[in-house]
Amino acid sequence: MLQGEVKLARGLIGSVLAGALRAQLWKGLGKWLRFLRAD
């Protein structure tokens, strides 16, 4: 039972981290696009 909970928690943390990383990536991409357009 504990093993399953650990796996679940790991998956949850992983998905949250992946989401945050993706958000940062999109933010950076938007910044770059604006920078290129301004040029």
mmCIF file as Biopython writes it, N, C-alpha, C and O atoms, coordinates in Angstrom:
data_model
#
loop_
_atom_site.group_PDB
_atom_site.id
_atom_site.type_symbol
_atom_site.label_atom_id
_atom_site.label_alt_id
_atom_site.label_comp_id
_atom_site.label_asym_id
_atom_site.label_entity_id
_atom_site.label_seq_id
_atom_site.pdbx_PDB_ins_code
_atom_site.Cartn_x
_atom_site.Cartn_y
_atom_site.Cartn_z
_atom_site.occupancy
_atom_site.B_iso_or_equiv
_atom_site.auth_seq_id
_atom_site.auth_asym_id
_atom_site.pdbx_PDB_model_num
ATOM 1   N N  . MET A ? 1  ? 0.835  -1.203 0.000   1.0 0.0 1  A 1 
ATOM 2   C CA . MET A ? 1  ? 0.000  0.000  0.000   1.0 0.0 1  A 1 
ATOM 3   C C  . MET A ? 1  ? 0.873  1.257  0.000   1.0 0.0 1  A 1 
ATOM 4   O O  . MET A ? 1  ? 0.630  2.197  -0.757  1.0 0.0 1  A 1 
ATOM 5   N N  . LEU A ? 2  ? 1.900  1.256  0.869   1.0 0.0 2  A 1 
ATOM 6   C CA . LEU A ? 2  ? 2.780  2.420  0.949   1.0 0.0 2  A 1 
ATOM 7   C C  . LEU A ? 2  ? 3.512  2.636  -0.371  1.0 0.0 2  A 1 
ATOM 8   O O  . LEU A ? 2  ? 3.709  3.769  -0.812  1.0 0.0 2  A 1 
ATOM 9   N N  . GLN A ? 3  ? 3.910  1.525  -0.994  1.0 0.0 3  A 1 
ATOM 10  C CA . GLN A ? 3  ? 4.633  1.609  -2.263  1.0 0.0 3  A 1 
ATOM 11  C C  . GLN A ? 3  ? 3.776  2.319  -3.310  1.0 0.0 3  A 1 
ATOM 12  O O  . GLN A ? 3  ? 4.263  3.162  -4.064  1.0 0.0 3  A 1 
ATOM 13  N N  . GLY A ? 4  ? 2.498  1.963  -3.340  1.0 0.0 4  A 1 
ATOM 14  C CA . GLY A ? 4  ? 1.587  2.595  -4.304  1.0 0.0 4  A 1 
ATOM 15  C C  . GLY A ? 4  ? 1.454  4.086  -4.040  1.0 0.0 4  A 1 
ATOM 16  O O  . GLY A ? 4  ? 1.410  4.892  -4.970  1.0 0.0 4  A 1 
ATOM 17  N N  . GLU A ? 5  ? 1.390  4.444  -2.763  1.0 0.0 5  A 1 
ATOM 18  C CA . GLU A ? 5  ? 1.256  5.863  -2.420  1.0 0.0 5  A 1 
ATOM 19  C C  . GLU A ? 5  ? 2.497  6.641  -2.835  1.0 0.0 5  A 1 
ATOM 20  O O  . GLU A ? 5  ? 2.403  7.766  -3.324  1.0 0.0 5  A 1 
ATOM 21  N N  . VAL A ? 6  ? 3.663  6.028  -2.634  1.0 0.0 6  A 1 
ATOM 22  C CA . VAL A ? 6  ? 4.915  6.681  -3.027  1.0 0.0 6  A 1 
ATOM 23  C C  . VAL A ? 6  ? 4.941  6.886  -4.535  1.0 0.0 6  A 1 
ATOM 24  O O  . VAL A ? 6  ? 5.355  7.937  -5.024  1.0 0.0 6  A 1 
ATOM 25  N N  . LYS A ? 7  ? 4.493  5.866  -5.264  1.0 0.0 7  A 1 
ATOM 26  C CA . LYS A ? 7  ? 4.476  5.952  -6.728  1.0 0.0 7  A 1 
ATOM 27  C C  . LYS A ? 7  ? 3.528  7.063  -7.176  1.0 0.0 7  A 1 
ATOM 28  O O  . LYS A ? 7  ? 3.823  7.819  -8.101  1.0 0.0 7  A 1 
ATOM 29  N N  . LEU A ? 8  ? 2.377  7.143  -6.495  1.0 0.0 8  A 1 
ATOM 30  C CA . LEU A ? 8  ? 1.374  8.147  -6.825  1.0 0.0 8  A 1 
ATOM 31  C C  . LEU A ? 8  ? 1.922  9.553  -6.562  1.0 0.0 8  A 1 
ATOM 32  O O  . LEU A ? 8  ? 1.772  10.460 -7.380  1.0 0.0 8  A 1 
ATOM 33  N N  . ALA A ? 9  ? 2.561  9.705  -5.399  1.0 0.0 9  A 1 
ATOM 34  C CA . ALA A ? 9  ? 3.122  11.009 -5.034  1.0 0.0 9  A 1 
ATOM 35  C C  . ALA A ? 9  ? 4.202  11.416 -6.030  1.0 0.0 9  A 1 
ATOM 36  O O  . ALA A ? 9  ? 4.294  12.577 -6.430  1.0 0.0 9  A 1 
ATOM 37  N N  . ARG A ? 10 ? 5.020  10.434 -6.424  1.0 0.0 10 A 1 
ATOM 38  C CA . ARG A ? 10 ? 6.094  10.723 -7.378  1.0 0.0 10 A 1 
ATOM 39  C C  . ARG A ? 10 ? 5.520  11.171 -8.716  1.0 0.0 10 A 1 
ATOM 40  O O  . ARG A ? 10 ? 6.021  12.106 -9.341  1.0 0.0 10 A 1 
ATOM 41  N N  . GLY A ? 11 ? 4.462  10.487 -9.145  1.0 0.0 11 A 1 
ATOM 42  C CA . GLY A ? 11 ? 3.833  10.849 -10.410 1.0 0.0 11 A 1 
ATOM 43  C C  . GLY A ? 11 ? 3.240  12.247 -10.357 1.0 0.0 11 A 1 
ATOM 44  O O  . GLY A ? 11 ? 3.333  13.018 -11.312 1.0 0.0 11 A 1 
ATOM 45  N N  . LEU A ? 12 ? 2.621  12.560 -9.207  1.0 0.0 12 A 1 
ATOM 46  C CA . LEU A ? 12 ? 1.999  13.869 -9.033  1.0 0.0 12 A 1 
ATOM 47  C C  . LEU A ? 12 ? 3.055  14.971 -9.077  1.0 0.0 12 A 1 
ATOM 48  O O  . LEU A ? 12 ? 2.896  15.972 -9.776  1.0 0.0 12 A 1 
ATOM 49  N N  . ILE A ? 13 ? 4.134  14.770 -8.322  1.0 0.0 13 A 1 
ATOM 50  C CA . ILE A ? 13 ? 5.231  15.752 -8.284  1.0 0.0 13 A 1 
ATOM 51  C C  . ILE A ? 13 ? 5.839  15.899 -9.679  1.0 0.0 13 A 1 
ATOM 52  O O  . ILE A ? 13 ? 6.149  17.005 -10.122 1.0 0.0 13 A 1 
ATOM 53  N N  . GLY A ? 14 ? 6.002  14.774 -10.354 1.0 0.0 14 A 1 
ATOM 54  C CA . GLY A ? 14 ? 6.578  14.802 -11.694 1.0 0.0 14 A 1 
ATOM 55  C C  . GLY A ? 14 ? 5.729  15.613 -12.662 1.0 0.0 14 A 1 
ATOM 56  O O  . GLY A ? 14 ? 6.253  16.398 -13.453 1.0 0.0 14 A 1 
ATOM 57  N N  . SER A ? 15 ? 4.411  15.418 -12.596 1.0 0.0 15 A 1 
ATOM 58  C CA . SER A ? 15 ? 3.527  16.131 -13.513 1.0 0.0 15 A 1 
ATOM 59  C C  . SER A ? 15 ? 3.502  17.627 -13.196 1.0 0.0 15 A 1 
ATOM 60  O O  . SER A ? 15 ? 3.420  18.461 -14.097 1.0 0.0 15 A 1 
ATOM 61  N N  . VAL A ? 16 ? 3.575  17.953 -11.904 1.0 0.0 16 A 1 
ATOM 62  C CA . VAL A ? 16 ? 3.581  19.364 -11.502 1.0 0.0 16 A 1 
ATOM 63  C C  . VAL A ? 16 ? 4.867  20.029 -11.998 1.0 0.0 16 A 1 
ATOM 64  O O  . VAL A ? 16 ? 4.845  21.147 -12.513 1.0 0.0 16 A 1 
ATOM 65  N N  . LEU A ? 17 ? 5.988  19.318 -11.833 1.0 0.0 17 A 1 
ATOM 66  C CA . LEU A ? 17 ? 7.277  19.860 -12.285 1.0 0.0 17 A 1 
ATOM 67  C C  . LEU A ? 17 ? 7.270  20.030 -13.795 1.0 0.0 17 A 1 
ATOM 68  O O  . LEU A ? 17 ? 7.743  21.040 -14.315 1.0 0.0 17 A 1 
ATOM 69  N N  . ALA A ? 18 ? 6.731  19.039 -14.497 1.0 0.0 18 A 1 
ATOM 70  C CA . ALA A ? 18 ? 6.679  19.106 -15.951 1.0 0.0 18 A 1 
ATOM 71  C C  . ALA A ? 18 ? 5.825  20.292 -16.391 1.0 0.0 18 A 1 
ATOM 72  O O  . ALA A ? 18 ? 6.168  20.989 -17.345 1.0 0.0 18 A 1 
ATOM 73  N N  . GLY A ? 19 ? 4.711  20.517 -15.692 1.0 0.0 19 A 1 
ATOM 74  C CA . GLY A ? 19 ? 3.838  21.634 -16.025 1.0 0.0 19 A 1 
ATOM 75  C C  . GLY A ? 19 ? 4.532  22.965 -15.811 1.0 0.0 19 A 1 
ATOM 76  O O  . GLY A ? 19 ? 4.410  23.875 -16.631 1.0 0.0 19 A 1 
ATOM 77  N N  . ALA A ? 20 ? 5.262  23.080 -14.706 1.0 0.0 20 A 1 
ATOM 78  C CA . ALA A ? 20 ? 5.974  24.324 -14.406 1.0 0.0 20 A 1 
ATOM 79  C C  . ALA A ? 20 ? 7.056  24.566 -15.448 1.0 0.0 20 A 1 
ATOM 80  O O  . ALA A ? 20 ? 7.260  25.690 -15.908 1.0 0.0 20 A 1 
ATOM 81  N N  . LEU A ? 21 ? 7.747  23.488 -15.811 1.0 0.0 21 A 1 
ATOM 82  C CA . LEU A ? 21 ? 8.810  23.594 -16.802 1.0 0.0 21 A 1 
ATOM 83  C C  . LEU A ? 21 ? 8.239  24.045 -18.146 1.0 0.0 21 A 1 
ATOM 84  O O  . LEU A ? 21 ? 8.814  24.890 -18.831 1.0 0.0 21 A 1 
ATOM 85  N N  . ARG A ? 22 ? 7.099  23.463 -18.504 1.0 0.0 22 A 1 
ATOM 86  C CA . ARG A ? 22 ? 6.467  23.810 -19.774 1.0 0.0 22 A 1 
ATOM 87  C C  . ARG A ? 22 ? 6.049  25.281 -19.773 1.0 0.0 22 A 1 
ATOM 88  O O  . ARG A ? 22 ? 6.201  25.982 -20.773 1.0 0.0 22 A 1 
ATOM 89  N N  . ALA A ? 23 ? 5.518  25.740 -18.628 1.0 0.0 23 A 1 
ATOM 90  C CA . ALA A ? 23 ? 5.093  27.140 -18.520 1.0 0.0 23 A 1 
ATOM 91  C C  . ALA A ? 23 ? 6.288  28.063 -18.703 1.0 0.0 23 A 1 
ATOM 92  O O  . ALA A ? 23 ? 6.197  29.064 -19.414 1.0 0.0 23 A 1 
ATOM 93  N N  . GLN A ? 24 ? 7.409  27.733 -18.067 1.0 0.0 24 A 1 
ATOM 94  C CA . GLN A ? 24 ? 8.621  28.539 -18.189 1.0 0.0 24 A 1 
ATOM 95  C C  . GLN A ? 24 ? 9.101  28.558 -19.635 1.0 0.0 24 A 1 
ATOM 96  O O  . GLN A ? 24 ? 9.541  29.588 -20.144 1.0 0.0 24 A 1 
ATOM 97  N N  . LEU A ? 25 ? 9.011  27.402 -20.286 1.0 0.0 25 A 1 
ATOM 98  C CA . LEU A ? 25 ? 9.449  27.280 -21.673 1.0 0.0 25 A 1 
ATOM 99  C C  . LEU A ? 25 ? 8.610  28.188 -22.576 1.0 0.0 25 A 1 
ATOM 100 O O  . LEU A ? 25 ? 9.144  28.901 -23.425 1.0 0.0 25 A 1 
ATOM 101 N N  . TRP A ? 26 ? 7.276  28.149 -22.378 1.0 0.0 26 A 1 
ATOM 102 C CA . TRP A ? 26 ? 6.381  28.967 -23.192 1.0 0.0 26 A 1 
ATOM 103 C C  . TRP A ? 26 ? 6.627  30.449 -22.956 1.0 0.0 26 A 1 
ATOM 104 O O  . TRP A ? 26 ? 6.565  31.257 -23.883 1.0 0.0 26 A 1 
ATOM 105 N N  . LYS A ? 27 ? 6.914  30.805 -21.670 1.0 0.0 27 A 1 
ATOM 106 C CA . LYS A ? 27 ? 7.173  32.202 -21.329 1.0 0.0 27 A 1 
ATOM 107 C C  . LYS A ? 27 ? 8.421  32.679 -22.054 1.0 0.0 27 A 1 
ATOM 108 O O  . LYS A ? 27 ? 8.451  33.773 -22.616 1.0 0.0 27 A 1 
ATOM 109 N N  . GLY A ? 28 ? 9.458  31.831 -22.031 1.0 0.0 28 A 1 
ATOM 110 C CA . GLY A ? 28 ? 10.707 32.172 -22.698 1.0 0.0 28 A 1 
ATOM 111 C C  . GLY A ? 28 ? 10.508 32.302 -24.201 1.0 0.0 28 A 1 
ATOM 112 O O  . GLY A ? 28 ? 11.062 33.194 -24.842 1.0 0.0 28 A 1 
ATOM 113 N N  . LEU A ? 29 ? 9.707  31.397 -24.749 1.0 0.0 29 A 1 
ATOM 114 C CA . LEU A ? 29 ? 9.447  31.418 -26.188 1.0 0.0 29 A 1 
ATOM 115 C C  . LEU A ? 29 ? 8.716  32.704 -26.578 1.0 0.0 29 A 1 
ATOM 116 O O  . LEU A ? 29 ? 9.030  33.328 -27.592 1.0 0.0 29 A 1 
ATOM 117 N N  . GLY A ? 30 ? 7.737  33.088 -25.756 1.0 0.0 30 A 1 
ATOM 118 C CA . GLY A ? 30 ? 6.980  34.315 -26.028 1.0 0.0 30 A 1 
ATOM 119 C C  . GLY A ? 30 ? 7.891  35.535 -25.994 1.0 0.0 30 A 1 
ATOM 120 O O  . GLY A ? 30 ? 7.762  36.448 -26.810 1.0 0.0 30 A 1 
ATOM 121 N N  . LYS A ? 31 ? 8.822  35.533 -25.027 1.0 0.0 31 A 1 
ATOM 122 C CA . LYS A ? 31 ? 9.765  36.644 -24.905 1.0 0.0 31 A 1 
ATOM 123 C C  . LYS A ? 31 ? 10.614 36.745 -26.163 1.0 0.0 31 A 1 
ATOM 124 O O  . LYS A ? 31 ? 10.834 37.832 -26.697 1.0 0.0 31 A 1 
ATOM 125 N N  . TRP A ? 32 ? 11.089 35.588 -26.629 1.0 0.0 32 A 1 
ATOM 126 C CA . TRP A ? 32 ? 11.936 35.553 -27.825 1.0 0.0 32 A 1 
ATOM 127 C C  . TRP A ? 32 ? 11.178 36.039 -29.052 1.0 0.0 32 A 1 
ATOM 128 O O  . TRP A ? 32 ? 11.710 36.795 -29.865 1.0 0.0 32 A 1 
ATOM 129 N N  . LEU A ? 33 ? 9.920  35.593 -29.180 1.0 0.0 33 A 1 
ATOM 130 C CA . LEU A ? 33 ? 9.113  36.000 -30.331 1.0 0.0 33 A 1 
ATOM 131 C C  . LEU A ? 33 ? 8.903  37.507 -30.334 1.0 0.0 33 A 1 
ATOM 132 O O  . LEU A ? 33 ? 8.984  38.147 -31.382 1.0 0.0 33 A 1 
ATOM 133 N N  . ARG A ? 34 ? 8.633  38.073 -29.158 1.0 0.0 34 A 1 
ATOM 134 C CA . ARG A ? 34 ? 8.424  39.508 -29.066 1.0 0.0 34 A 1 
ATOM 135 C C  . ARG A ? 34 ? 9.708  40.249 -29.430 1.0 0.0 34 A 1 
ATOM 136 O O  . ARG A ? 34 ? 9.685  41.267 -30.123 1.0 0.0 34 A 1 
ATOM 137 N N  . PHE A ? 35 ? 10.833 39.709 -28.943 1.0 0.0 35 A 1 
ATOM 138 C CA . PHE A ? 35 ? 12.139 40.313 -29.207 1.0 0.0 35 A 1 
ATOM 139 C C  . PHE A ? 35 ? 12.428 40.309 -30.714 1.0 0.0 35 A 1 
ATOM 140 O O  . PHE A ? 35 ? 12.907 41.300 -31.265 1.0 0.0 35 A 1 
ATOM 141 N N  . LEU A ? 36 ? 12.130 39.181 -31.371 1.0 0.0 36 A 1 
ATOM 142 C CA . LEU A ? 36 ? 12.394 39.067 -32.803 1.0 0.0 36 A 1 
ATOM 143 C C  . LEU A ? 36 ? 11.468 39.983 -33.605 1.0 0.0 36 A 1 
ATOM 144 O O  . LEU A ? 36 ? 11.874 40.569 -34.609 1.0 0.0 36 A 1 
ATOM 145 N N  . ARG A ? 37 ? 10.220 40.099 -33.150 1.0 0.0 37 A 1 
ATOM 146 C CA . ARG A ? 37 ? 9.268  40.956 -33.869 1.0 0.0 37 A 1 
ATOM 147 C C  . ARG A ? 37 ? 9.640  42.419 -33.733 1.0 0.0 37 A 1 
ATOM 148 O O  . ARG A ? 37 ? 9.493  43.200 -34.674 1.0 0.0 37 A 1 
ATOM 149 N N  . ALA A ? 38 ? 10.129 42.789 -32.544 1.0 0.0 38 A 1 
ATOM 150 C CA . ALA A ? 38 ? 10.497 44.188 -32.290 1.0 0.0 38 A 1 
ATOM 151 C C  . ALA A ? 38 ? 11.647 44.614 -33.203 1.0 0.0 38 A 1 
ATOM 152 O O  . ALA A ? 38 ? 11.771 45.786 -33.559 1.0 0.0 38 A 1 
ATOM 153 N N  . ASP A ? 39 ? 12.478 43.654 -33.573 1.0 0.0 39 A 1 
ATOM 154 C CA . ASP A ? 39 ? 13.607 43.928 -34.451 1.0 0.0 39 A 1 
ATOM 155 C C  . ASP A ? 39 ? 13.093 44.179 -35.858 1.0 0.0 39 A 1 
ATOM 156 O O  . ASP A ? 39 ? 13.883 44.432 -36.768 1.0 0.0 39 A 1 
#
